[in-house]
C-alpha cells in the first residue's frame, strides 16, 4: 500500500495534536520556525541532520 507523504504527515500530525494536546501557539511556532529554517543560511547544516 503506497501512502503519499503529505497524507501520512497529516494523519500523524492530527493524532499527535489529539493525543498530546500541545497548545496551539506551540504548534504554530514549530511550523513557522521549521518553514523559516528550511529557507535560511542554516539549511546546509540542518539537512544532513534531518536525513
Beta strands, then each sheet from edge to edge (+ up, - down):
end
